[in-house]
Amino acid sequence: MGYPIIAYILFVGVILPWVEGQFPRVCTDRDSLRDKICCPTPKGFTIECGYDGDRGKCQELTIRDWTSSYSHYRPFQMHDERHNWPRALYHKVCKCNANYVGYDCSKCAFGYYGSTCTQKKNLIRRNFLSLTAEEKDRYMRYVNISKYSVSDFVVASTPYKEINKTVMEGGDPKPFFYNVTNYDLFMWMHYYAARDTILTHNITESDIDFAHEGQGFPSWHRLYLLAWERTLQEIGGDEEFALPFWDWTENTTRCDPAICSKELLGVTDQVTGIVRGKYLNDWNVLCTSEQTHDLTRPCNPTDTRAGLKRNTDEKGYDMTFPTKTEVNFALRFETFDLPPYNKSSSCSFRNILEGYASTETGRHHFDVHDLHNRVHIVLGGEMADVPSASNDPIFALHHAFVDRIYEKWLRKFNKDANVLSTNDAPIGHNRDDVIVPLFPVYTHQQMFKKSFEFGYDYQDVDEKGEN
């Protein structure tokens, strides 16, 4: 598949007794784990990384060091294996040439297709409501297949010292890794980026999130959606497929029945809160707060719960979906972000978009949950629990619309990555920080570009960001 795929870390067991992560199956053999090298030979080639076809080369991986020179540095972060991801697992990886990507350089960069990755095209992401019945069903079919098709990545949730001891003694580490489906792989990625730091003795540090509450929120989710879109293209054998978006400004207090129907994204049982529908009757969820004991221990990917949940009409929330006026208010702000570049920022486009600053004043307040955040809360269920929100297949449609707003801002003000802070954003959110945990690595700087760079456009958005 032509997209960056997810990998996670093994960290030194004396500091953090657990290792969580998803790794390319081909890189979880004894030799790869012992040597810290993930440079597979792609199919059709004889040298690692396709070097004999000039696709790439196995090279040392270098990333920024997280030190006290960063204003959001905290000592506990050094005990979180994500701080130096992915070097805690692999020291050498494939460095791909031209438009080739992937952990073995066998795939094409976003927006490129063909056997030599030289065919460029722009796909149009359209409003879900404007799709034909067949096109809506196609999205659901591809998502459904992803829930049952096995990924070429595996998941670990095991004490590192046990894996390390087995490898060093010449044993087989494969029993420590679990197979996951393609859908659950992406669910795990969101959980892994958003979860708290898990320390010893059921202690957590919650002041950390690699995907939210910081200036990297839009660029993190842009890369996530690109990877997910390419996955669905591969699953469906359909390189013309583009993710649709859900314009929630056309809703009031509940999901539009044209989307949340039995034939599509399901109908919520008003007694149990369980979502029922053609594709969702047997939908299992994982990594919810109750399954991870409120994040005091890692998620077991084999521990799933039957039934996707959303709010019932009687849940008690009096919130409504954000309006077009509120979206337009956010788009008035030319400043992308301001210190401290986290959820406390005021008068920044990013924090208004994410939902921690008011769509009336632009100011941050501790009880403000607008735009992006408010949609999660109104829908409820898994969507209201940040790490496990992507259990719900409506998640991608919601975030495609958030990405559309981000794209309108990029075009309207014609900004580039120079607006991003280099040292004063939270861990994982600085301009040159890698986007944890997609693999091969991308930085926020690389994702701070207009959508044309990645081979997609949005319905009804012109080059100046206007409708």
N, C-alpha and C positions, 0 to 999 in steps of 0.2 A: 504494500500500500504506500502511496506517495505522500506520506505525511510524517511529521515527527511523532514518534511513539513514546510512550511513557516508560521511564525507568526510575527506580528509586534506590535507596541507599542501604548498604550494610555499614554499621558504625561500630567503633571499638566497644566491646562488650563491657569493659570495666567502667565505662561512663554511662552508657545507656544499655540496659540488658535486653532490649527488644530491637528487632529489626523489622521494619515494614517496607514493602515495596513491590513493584512490578518490574520484572526484568525480562529481556528477550530470552525466550527459552533456550536458544542456541548459546547464550552466554552464561548459563547457570550450571555448566558442567564443572567438574573438579578443577581442571586446568585453568579455566577462565577466572574462577573465583580466587584461586590461589595466586595467579599472576596479575590479577586486576586488569585484564585486557578484554575488551569487547570489540573485536575486529573480525567478524565472520566473513567467509567467502560467499558471495552471492551466487545463486544458481546461474549456470552458464559460464562461469569464470573459474580460474584455477588459483588465483592469488587473492588473499584477504582484501576486502573492501573493493574488489573489482579492479585492482591496480593494473592488471594486464589489459584492461579495456579503458584505462585512463579515467575510471569513475572516481577513484579516491585512493587514500593512503592511510595506513594506521599510524596515528601520531599521538604524542603526549597531549593530554587535555589540560588546558589552563583556564582557570576562572579567577575572579577577584577573591581576595582574602577578606573575610568578615572580621574586622578589628574594631578597636575603640575609636578609630578615626571616623567612624560612622556615628552620627548623632543619636541614632536609635539603638545603638549597641547596648546589650545587657548580658552579663556573664552567663546567665542560664542558657542563652541561645547557643553557646558553644557545646552544650550537652544535647542539642537537638541535631539529629543526623542530617537534617535538611539544610543546615547553614552552609555547608560546602558541597552540596549536591552538584554533580554526581561523582565527584572525585573520591568520596569515601568508599565507593564501590569499584569504579573503573578509573585507572590512571591513563589508559590508552584507549582511544576510540577511533572510528573511521572519520576522517576529514574528507568530505566529498567535494568533487570539482564541479564546475559549471552549474547545471540545473539538476544535478543528482542529489538525493537526500536519502535518509534512512539509516538504520544502524549498520547496514552493510552496503550502502550507496546503490541499492537496487531500485529505488523509487524516484519519482519526479517531484521537484519543488512545487509548491502551490501555484496553480495557474498554468502549469506546463504538463504536456501529455506526449504520448508517442514513445516508441522504443528507444529513442535517443533524447527524450525530454526537451525537444526543441519546438514543439507545437504549442503556441500560446493562445489562450482563449479566455474570455470573460463570461462567467455565468451570471445570470440575474436571479438574485434572491427576491422572491415575490411574497406579497401578503397572502397568508394562508387562506383567507376568505375569498381571494380572487382566483384560487386554483379550481380546476374542474374536479368533479367527484373522483375521477380516476387518479388525478394527481394527488389529491388528499390521501386517498387510500394507498398510493405508492409510498408516501412518507411513512405511514403506519406499518406497511408491510416490511419496509427496509428496517425500521426500528425493531419490529417483532423478530425478524431474522437475527438481528444483532444480539438479541437477548438470549438466543439459543445457540449461536455459532461460537466455537471456541477460538479465542485469540491466540496469536503466536507469542504472547507474553504470559508469564506465570507470576503468581503472587506469593510473597513470603510474609509470614507473621510469626517469627520464631526467634528465641534468644540467639543472638549472634555467636556467642561463645560455643554454642552447640554446633552451629553450622561450621564455624572456623575449626573447631576441634576435629570434626568429621573430615573436613577437607585436608587438614594437615596430616591426619593419620591415614590418608589414602582412601577414605570411604566415599560413598556416593551421596552427594548432597540433594539429589532429586526428591527424596521423600519429604524434604522441608518446604517444597514449593507446590502451590496449588494451581490447577488450571482455572481460568475464568473465561466468561463469555466476553465478546467484544463490548457489549453494553456495560457490563459490570466493570470492565477495565476502565472505562471513562468515569463511571460512578466512583470507583476507587480513587482515581486521580483527583477528583474534586474534593473528596473526603480527606485525602492525604495532604493536599495543599492547605486546607482550611482547619484541620484539627489542631487541638492544643498540643503543646509539648508534653510528652509523656515521660515522666521521670520515675525513679524507683519508689516503692512503697505507696503506689496508687496516688501519687502526687502529680498535679499538672500545673503548667504555667499557661494561662489563657491569653496573655498579651502578645499574641503572635498569629499571623495569618498571611500566607504567601500569595493569596489570590484576592483578598478583600481588605477593606479598611486602609487603603493606601493608593498612591498614585498609579500603581501598576494594575489596578482593577480592570480598566478597559482593555489594555494590551494582553493581560493574562487570558481573559475570556475570548479575545479575538483569536489567539492561537488555539485555544481549546476548541472553538467552533470550527476552525479550519481543519483541524485534525479529525473532528467528528464528521464533518461533511465529507472528507475524503474517505473515511471509513465506510460510510453509507454508500458512496459511489462504488467502492470495491465490492461491498457485500452484494449490491444489486447489479453489478456488472454494467453500471450506467454512469459514464463519465459526464453526462449532461445534467445529472441531478444537482440541484442547488438547494440549500436549506431554506425553507420558507420562514417567514417571521410572523409573529402574532402581535398585531397592533391592539394592545390592551386599552388604549384611550377610547376605543369604540365600545367598551364595556362599562358597567356601572358597579354593581355589587357582586356579580357572579360571572363566571366564564361564559362567553357567548355559546349558546346551544348549537350553533353551527360548527363549533370546534369541539366543545365538551359534549359530544353525543355518544350514544352506544356504538356507532359505527367508527368513531374516530378516537378522541382522547378520553372517552369514558364519562359516565354519569355517577355522581356521588350518592351512595346510599344514605338517606337522611337519618337513619338510625345508627349505623355503624361507622359512617364516614369512609367506608371502603369504596373505591372506584371500580365500577363494573363496566364492561364493554366488550366488544368483539375481540379486541386484542389485549385487554387488560384483566380479564377474569382470573387468570392464573399468574399474575404479575407478582414476583417476589422482590423484596427490598432488602438491602443490607447496609451495615454501618450506621444505623440510626443510633440516637443517643442511648436508648435502652439496651441496644445490642452491644454497645461499647462501654457500658456502665458509666455514662456521662464522660466518656473520653479519658477514663483513668487507666484503660488498657487498650492495646491495639484491637482493631476490628478483625474478626475471623471471617474471611471471605466465604467460608462454607456455612456460616451461621446466618441463614436468611429467614425473613418473616413473610408469611403469605399476606398479600393484600396491600396495594398502594392506597394511601389515605389522603384526603383533602378535607377542608372545612365543610361542615353541613351548614344549611341556611340558618340554623338555630344556634350556631357556635357562639354567638355573642359579639363578634367583631362588628363595629359600626364603620369600619374603614371602607372606602370605595377605591376603585382603580384610579390611577392618575389620569389627568385630562390632557388634551392637546395644549391647553393654556399653560399647564405646568411644564410640559416638555419644552415649549417655546421660551418659557422663562429661563430654563437652564441654558438654552442655546444663546441667550443674550450675553453670557459671561465669556469674554475673550480669554481670560486667564485660566489656563488649564488646571493648575493647582497652586496652593500656597502653603507655607509652613503651618503646622508641622508635617504636612503631606500625609496625614492619616485621617481617621474619621472625625477628628476635631477641627479640621480646616473649615473656614468660612469663605464665602464669596469665591469659590472655585468651581469651575464647571464639573470637574471630576467628582467632587463630594456631593454636589447637588444631584448629579446623575446617579451616583451610587445610592443616595438616599439618606445620608447622615446630615445634610444641610437642607434647610427649609426651601420649598418652592414658592414661598411667599416673600421671604426676606433674604434668602441666600445665606443665612447664618446657621451655624451649627448649634444644636441644642440636644441634650442627652436623650430626650424622649421623641426626637424627630425621626420618623421613618417614612420617607417619601420616595417617589419614582421607583427605581429598581427594587428597593427594599420592601416598599408597600405592596407590590405585586406578590412577592413571596408570602407576606403575612396574610393578605386577603385570601389567597389560595389555600394556605395552611397545610396541615399534614406534613409530609416529607419536605415540601417546598419551604416550610417555615423553619426547618432545622438546617442551618447553613451547610455543615459538612455533608449531609445526606440529601441535599436538595435535588441533585441530579438523578436520583432514583425515579423522579417523575418525568416522563417523556415530554411534558409541556415545557420543561426547563430550557431546552434548546430553542424552542420557538420564542420564549420570553427573552432569552439572551440575544437572539438574532435581532430582535427589535431594539434592545439596548445598544447593540453594536451598530445598528442603523443610525441611532441618535449620535453616537460617537463619530460615525463616518460623516454625518452632516456637519458636525463641529469642525472636523479636520478640513473639510472642503470650504466651509464658510470663512474660517480664519487663516487657512493655508499655513498651518503650523507644522513644525517637524520635531524630532526628538530632542532638540536643544532646549525645549521647555521643561524637560524632565530634570529633576534634581539628581545629582551624581552621588551625594553622600548624606543627604538629610532626610531621606524617606525611610520607612520601616524596612526591616530585613526582607529581602526578596523583591522589593519594589523600586530600588534605585535603577537609574538608567542602564547601567551595565550589569545589573544582576541577571542571572539566568532565570528563566521562567520555570519554576519548580512545579511539576516534575516531568515535563515533556523531554523526550529524547529522540534524536540528538538535540543539543542545547540551542536555544534561541534566547536572546536578551530582550528586554522591554524596548530598547532602542530599535531593534530590528522589526518589532511589531507596530511601532509608532509611525505608520505609513498609510496612505490612502488605499482603499480596497483594491483599486486597479492593479496595484503592485502584486497582489495575491490572487488575481484572476477572478474577481467577482465584483458585482455592482448591486445596487438596490433599486427595486421598482420605485418609480416616481421620485427619484432624487437626482437633481441635475449636478453639473460640475461645480456649482457654487454652493451646494448644500441646500438648495431650496427645493420645495415640492414642485 
